[in-house]
Amino acid sequence: MVRRALRAVAAGVGLLAVLLAGAPAGAAAVPAVPLSGGGDCSCLEEVRSAWEQSDVYVHHRITAMFPEVTAEAVAEALGEETAARVAVVLQPQTPPPELASQLHVAQGRQPVALYTWQGDAFRADVVTGAEVPRTKRTLAGPSRRVAPDDLLVHVAAVAVILRGEVLSTAAQQLAETSLYVSPGLSTDLTDQRIRDLAQRFAGLPEPVRVALLPRDAVEYEGGVVRRGAGNIAELVQGQRDVPAVVYLVDENGRVTAGSASSTAVGLRSQLDQGSLSQIVTGARDSDSATATLTALAARLEDASEGNSAVERLIDVLLYALPFLIVLGVGALLMIPVRQEKEIPWPAPPVEDGADAAQPHPRGE
């Protein structure tokens, strides 16, 4: 399951903006037209009829061109737990986005993935009708072109997002590594750099797990699948005691946000003046994932070094305490005891002229 999810996410990051776009207004009023790809392509009604028996429709000419693209193979990539319909057809006369919207409305606004052959690649149009915490204008974008060899992986990627498995996949991966970068993200990170940073995070005295995830997929999962996910880092952290940090990356490779699990605040005394969340925010470089993770590692290393110095001082004091006590007792025993001598209380001073003031006895 994890392998399939990872492979699917790798191909699905590029389509996330399209996946979240709702059906255009008035889509139900667009008349159904034949899916004409030379005059003998299946029509809309044929797709709908096929969907009554299965969640997947693949035109026979597509299978003739690409034998691996069969209805059974696409259904396996989609999975049984995904509430979506998939159609793979030749190039229609109707613009693919409008046709996908028609199918979406005809299926009771159930998520629909339409793949249309464009001569050298497939065009993917996915309509969910989902309301997400971001405007549709910013979520909409050009549909992704999918190579024939990637079509099954692309279908699986759609399924991963619709099932809400992006965060769970990250959580499973962070159980085995200190740095997880969702496959397919458009960042400036290299494989070697990812390995180097993973070693730095793993080598911290206070371990921290870090994940880079596609923003749109996380927003879809939080806003639609989970209906309010809360702190993303806490979901990725799960029940583990190790703190988790999550950065979100958009389709252009920009680091748009960062979060830390609340249970990770305070890496001992060094972060009393600020939480791990503040370190995460301060390290974020929106233009570079490499710079972001490098700065995060450096800040955490600095905090850990400060903690280590304090801990070493405490250890020294605890180790030396018994010796200090013995030395103190010995010093007290060696000090000679001085006995106090009695000193008479001084007589009060005699004021000047006091004798003259005293009356003398009679006859003296």
VOLUMMI-52499 format. One record per residue (C-alpha): residue number from 1; x, y, z; residue in one letter. Coordinates in Angstrom, 2 decimals, padded with zeros to 5 digits. Example, Ala and Ser with C-alpha at 12.3 -4.5 7.8 and 13.67 -1.06 7.14 Angstrom:
% VOLUMMI-52499
n  X  Y  Z  res
1  012.30  -004.50  007.80  A
2  013.67  -001.06  007.14  S
END
This chain:
% VOLUMMI-52499
n  X  Y  Z  res
1  000.00  000.00  000.00  M
2  002.79  002.43  000.93  V
3  004.73  001.65  -002.25  R
4  001.65  002.26  -004.36  R
5  000.90  005.52  -002.59  A
6  004.47  006.78  -003.02  L
7  004.51  005.89  -006.69  R
8  001.16  007.57  -007.16  A
9  002.08  010.79  -005.37  V
10  005.17  011.08  -007.54  A
11  003.03  011.44  -010.63  A
12  000.16  013.35  -009.07  G
13  001.76  016.54  -007.77  V
14  001.50  018.30  -011.13  G
15  -002.24  017.80  -011.43  L
16  -003.21  019.02  -007.96  L
17  -004.34  022.47  -009.06  A
18  -006.65  020.95  -011.64  V
19  -007.92  018.28  -009.30  L
20  -009.35  020.84  -006.92  L
21  -011.20  022.93  -009.51  A
22  -014.95  022.67  -009.23  G
23  -017.35  022.24  -012.11  A
24  -017.93  025.48  -014.07  P
25  -021.20  027.27  -013.58  A
26  -023.79  026.16  -016.08  G
27  -021.99  022.92  -016.89  A
28  -025.25  021.00  -016.69  A
29  -026.65  023.07  -019.56  A
30  -023.84  022.18  -021.98  V
31  -025.29  019.75  -024.56  P
32  -023.74  016.31  -024.81  A
33  -021.77  015.79  -028.01  V
34  -020.08  012.75  -029.49  P
35  -016.53  012.00  -028.43  L
36  -015.46  012.09  -032.05  S
37  -011.95  010.92  -032.80  G
38  -012.32  010.07  -036.46  G
39  -016.08  009.66  -036.49  G
40  -016.37  006.34  -034.66  D
41  -015.42  007.27  -031.11  C
42  -017.71  006.47  -028.20  S
43  -020.25  009.08  -027.24  C
44  -021.12  010.51  -023.87  L
45  -024.00  008.09  -023.44  E
46  -021.68  005.15  -024.04  E
47  -019.40  006.34  -021.26  V
48  -022.31  006.78  -018.89  R
49  -023.69  003.38  -019.84  S
50  -020.34  001.74  -019.16  A
51  -020.15  003.47  -015.79  W
52  -023.34  001.72  -014.74  E
53  -021.36  -001.52  -014.73  Q
54  -017.93  -000.27  -013.70  S
55  -016.17  002.85  -012.43  D
56  -013.83  002.79  -015.43  V
57  -014.30  003.19  -019.17  Y
58  -011.47  002.79  -021.69  V
59  -012.16  003.17  -025.40  H
60  -011.15  000.08  -027.38  H
61  -008.96  002.10  -029.76  R
62  -006.94  003.36  -026.79  I
63  -006.29  -000.22  -025.73  T
64  -005.38  -001.11  -029.31  A
65  -002.74  001.64  -029.31  M
66  -001.53  000.94  -025.77  F
67  -002.20  -002.67  -024.75  P
68  -001.30  -002.00  -021.12  E
69  -004.09  000.59  -020.81  V
70  -007.11  -001.61  -020.22  T
71  -010.22  -001.07  -018.13  A
72  -009.00  -003.69  -015.68  E
73  -005.58  -002.06  -015.30  A
74  -007.09  001.39  -014.78  V
75  -009.55  -000.02  -012.23  A
76  -006.70  -001.62  -010.32  E
77  -004.80  001.69  -010.28  A
78  -007.92  003.49  -009.08  L
79  -008.55  001.06  -006.24  G
80  -011.81  -000.14  -004.77  E
81  -011.99  002.50  -002.04  E
82  -011.91  005.53  -004.33  T
83  -015.29  007.13  -005.00  A
84  -014.49  008.38  -008.50  A
85  -015.17  007.53  -012.14  R
86  -012.50  007.39  -014.84  V
87  -012.89  007.58  -018.63  A
88  -010.07  007.23  -021.17  V
89  -011.22  008.31  -024.62  V
90  -010.06  009.68  -027.95  L
91  -009.99  013.41  -028.57  Q
92  -013.57  014.74  -028.41  P
93  -015.15  017.59  -030.31  Q
94  -016.26  019.14  -027.03  T
95  -013.47  020.85  -025.07  P
96  -012.27  018.32  -022.49  P
97  -012.95  020.55  -019.44  P
98  -016.57  021.00  -020.51  E
99  -016.96  017.30  -021.21  L
100  -015.51  016.43  -017.81  A
101  -017.98  018.82  -016.21  S
102  -020.87  017.17  -018.06  Q
103  -019.82  013.77  -016.80  L
104  -019.39  015.18  -013.30  H
105  -022.93  016.57  -013.28  V
106  -024.39  013.45  -014.90  A
107  -022.88  011.32  -012.14  Q
108  -024.48  013.34  -009.36  G
109  -021.35  015.49  -008.95  R
110  -019.22  012.48  -008.14  Q
111  -015.50  013.04  -008.79  P
112  -014.63  012.37  -012.42  V
113  -011.25  011.91  -014.11  A
114  -011.30  012.26  -017.89  L
115  -008.26  011.37  -019.99  Y
116  -008.45  012.42  -023.64  T
117  -005.88  011.43  -026.26  W
118  -004.18  014.46  -027.81  Q
119  -002.10  012.75  -030.47  G
120  001.11  012.37  -028.46  D
121  -000.07  012.35  -024.85  A
122  -003.19  012.26  -022.71  F
123  -004.81  015.33  -021.27  R
124  -006.08  014.89  -017.71  A
125  -009.18  016.77  -016.55  D
126  -010.31  015.98  -013.03  V
127  -013.43  017.54  -011.53  V
128  -014.35  017.10  -007.88  T
129  -016.64  020.06  -007.20  G
130  -014.94  020.30  -003.82  A
131  -014.95  023.47  -001.77  E
132  -011.50  024.08  -000.37  V
133  -010.05  026.85  001.85  P
134  -008.71  028.75  -001.15  R
135  -010.43  030.48  -004.06  T
136  -011.18  028.44  -007.16  K
137  -009.31  030.96  -009.26  R
138  -006.02  030.17  -007.56  T
139  -006.69  026.43  -007.64  L
140  -007.60  026.26  -011.31  A
141  -004.85  025.79  -013.83  G
142  -003.94  024.14  -017.13  P
143  -004.59  020.43  -017.25  S
144  -001.54  018.21  -017.13  R
145  -000.37  016.24  -020.14  R
146  000.26  012.62  -019.24  V
147  002.53  010.32  -021.22  A
148  000.96  006.97  -022.12  P
149  003.44  005.11  -019.92  D
150  002.45  007.30  -016.95  D
151  -001.32  007.06  -017.29  L
152  -001.83  004.24  -014.79  L
153  000.43  005.95  -012.26  V
154  -001.43  009.21  -012.82  H
155  -004.76  007.49  -012.12  V
156  -003.31  006.07  -008.91  A
157  -002.16  009.56  -007.94  A
158  -005.69  010.88  -008.30  V
159  -006.89  008.04  -006.11  A
160  -004.31  008.79  -003.41  V
161  -005.48  012.39  -003.19  I
162  -009.19  011.57  -003.26  L
163  -008.76  008.93  -000.56  R
164  -006.86  011.36  001.64  G
165  -003.67  009.31  001.95  E
166  -001.09  012.07  001.49  V
167  -000.62  012.70  005.21  L
168  -000.78  009.05  006.22  S
169  001.87  008.21  003.64  T
170  004.12  010.93  005.05  A
171  003.56  009.64  008.58  A
172  004.52  006.12  007.56  Q
173  007.66  007.32  005.81  Q
174  008.76  009.47  008.76  L
175  008.70  006.35  010.91  A
176  011.73  005.20  008.90  E
177  013.53  008.41  007.96  T
178  014.11  011.85  009.46  S
179  013.36  013.71  006.20  L
180  010.58  012.87  003.76  Y
181  010.17  014.84  000.54  V
182  006.99  013.95  -001.32  S
183  008.05  012.52  -004.71  P
184  007.47  014.73  -007.71  G
185  007.65  018.07  -005.91  L
186  009.11  020.79  -008.10  S
187  011.89  021.97  -005.79  T
188  015.60  022.77  -006.00  D
189  016.46  019.77  -003.81  L
190  018.70  017.05  -005.22  T
191  018.72  013.45  -004.06  D
192  022.17  013.90  -002.53  Q
193  021.10  017.04  -000.71  R
194  018.07  015.23  000.69  I
195  020.30  012.46  002.03  R
196  022.72  014.96  003.57  D
197  019.94  016.88  005.29  L
198  018.33  013.67  006.52  A
199  021.62  012.77  008.22  Q
200  021.80  016.19  009.87  R
201  018.27  015.92  011.23  F
202  018.91  012.35  012.41  A
203  022.12  013.44  014.15  G
204  020.48  016.06  016.35  L
205  020.61  015.34  020.12  P
206  016.89  016.10  020.09  E
207  015.66  014.31  016.91  P
208  013.19  016.10  014.65  V
209  011.27  014.58  011.72  R
210  010.71  016.85  008.72  V
211  008.38  016.47  005.72  A
212  007.87  018.48  002.53  L
213  004.37  017.94  001.13  L
214  002.36  019.29  -001.84  P
215  000.21  022.16  -000.63  R
216  -002.86  021.56  -002.77  D
217  -003.07  017.87  -001.87  A
218  -002.84  018.67  001.83  V
219  -005.47  021.40  001.53  E
220  -007.78  019.04  -000.33  Y
221  -007.31  016.37  002.31  E
222  -007.80  018.80  005.17  G
223  -010.70  020.72  003.67  G
224  -012.61  017.93  001.95  V
225  -011.57  014.48  003.11  V
226  -010.99  015.19  006.80  R
227  -013.28  018.21  007.13  R
228  -010.83  020.19  009.22  G
229  -007.53  018.47  009.80  A
230  -006.06  020.79  012.42  G
231  -002.30  020.99  012.84  N
232  -000.76  019.19  009.87  I
233  002.47  018.46  011.72  A
234  000.57  016.76  014.53  E
235  -001.22  014.52  012.03  L
236  002.09  013.56  010.47  V
237  003.70  013.06  013.88  Q
238  001.04  010.59  014.99  G
239  001.62  008.95  018.36  Q
240  005.40  009.24  018.26  R
241  007.26  011.39  020.77  D
242  009.65  012.75  018.15  V
243  008.66  016.29  017.05  P
244  007.42  016.70  013.47  A
245  007.88  019.66  011.12  V
246  005.94  020.05  007.87  V
247  006.57  022.51  005.05  Y
248  004.05  022.91  002.22  L
249  005.25  023.40  -001.36  V
250  003.11  024.71  -004.23  D
251  003.15  023.61  -007.86  E
252  005.92  026.14  -008.63  N
253  008.25  024.85  -005.92  G
254  007.65  027.75  -003.51  R
255  007.62  026.94  000.20  V
256  004.32  028.51  001.22  T
257  003.97  027.56  004.89  A
258  005.47  025.61  007.75  G
259  004.12  024.05  010.93  S
260  005.41  022.12  013.94  A
261  003.68  019.68  016.25  S
262  002.64  021.39  019.46  S
263  004.15  018.63  021.60  T
264  007.53  019.54  020.16  A
265  007.68  023.02  021.64  V
266  010.68  023.79  023.76  G
267  013.60  021.45  023.00  L
268  014.51  021.80  026.69  R
269  015.72  025.14  028.00  S
270  017.29  026.64  024.90  Q
271  013.93  027.41  023.28  L
272  012.35  029.05  026.29  D
273  012.32  032.33  024.39  Q
274  010.60  030.85  021.36  G
275  008.93  027.66  020.30  S
276  009.91  025.22  017.61  L
277  007.15  026.79  015.53  S
278  009.03  030.09  015.57  Q
279  012.22  028.36  014.43  I
280  010.29  026.69  011.61  V
281  008.83  030.01  010.50  T
282  012.16  031.80  010.72  G
283  013.91  029.16  008.63  A
284  011.39  029.26  005.78  R
285  012.68  030.66  002.50  D
286  009.72  030.85  000.14  S
287  011.95  030.72  -002.94  D
288  014.01  027.67  -002.01  S
289  013.29  024.36  -000.33  A
290  017.03  023.74  -000.06  T
291  017.62  027.02  001.75  A
292  014.64  026.36  004.02  T
293  015.78  022.93  005.16  L
294  019.41  024.02  005.45  T
295  018.43  026.95  007.67  A
296  016.16  024.72  009.74  L
297  018.95  022.21  010.31  A
298  021.38  024.99  011.29  A
299  018.94  026.56  013.75  R
300  018.15  023.22  015.35  L
301  021.84  022.40  015.61  E
302  022.49  025.74  017.32  D
303  019.68  025.06  019.77  A
304  021.00  021.58  020.44  S
305  024.53  022.91  021.06  E
306  023.17  025.35  023.61  G
307  021.26  022.55  025.28  N
308  024.37  020.37  025.32  S
309  026.44  023.08  027.07  A
310  023.82  023.48  029.79  V
311  023.49  019.73  030.17  E
312  027.27  019.32  030.45  R
313  027.42  021.96  033.19  L
314  024.63  020.24  035.08  I
315  026.36  016.87  034.71  D
316  029.64  018.31  036.05  V
317  027.90  019.84  039.05  L
318  026.04  016.64  039.82  L
319  029.25  014.62  039.52  Y
320  031.24  017.00  041.73  A
321  028.56  017.54  044.37  L
322  029.59  014.63  046.67  P
323  033.23  015.76  046.59  F
324  032.23  019.33  047.35  L
325  030.24  018.15  050.35  I
326  033.19  016.12  051.69  V
327  035.56  019.04  051.22  L
328  033.18  021.37  052.99  G
329  032.80  019.10  055.99  V
330  036.57  018.60  056.22  G
331  037.19  022.32  056.14  A
332  034.79  022.85  059.01  L
333  036.54  020.21  061.14  L
334  039.98  021.73  060.57  M
335  039.05  025.22  061.70  I
336  040.30  025.68  065.38  P
337  037.65  026.42  067.91  V
338  038.36  029.69  069.71  R
339  036.97  029.97  073.19  Q
340  035.42  033.18  074.00  E
341  036.94  035.15  076.95  K
342  034.86  037.10  079.40  E
343  035.23  040.79  078.91  I
344  033.89  043.05  081.68  P
345  031.12  045.27  080.68  W
346  032.55  048.80  080.32  P
347  031.52  051.30  083.01  A
348  029.44  054.19  081.83  P
349  031.50  057.32  081.16  P
350  031.68  060.06  083.82  V
351  030.46  063.38  082.62  E
352  032.70  066.48  083.09  D
353  032.03  068.31  086.37  G
354  030.09  065.45  087.77  A
355  032.27  065.36  090.95  D
356  031.68  069.07  091.59  A
357  028.04  068.57  091.41  A
358  028.12  065.86  094.08  Q
359  027.35  067.27  097.62  P
360  030.18  066.66  100.12  H
361  029.50  065.29  103.60  P
362  029.10  067.84  106.35  R
363  032.36  068.65  108.13  G
364  034.65  067.67  105.27  E
END
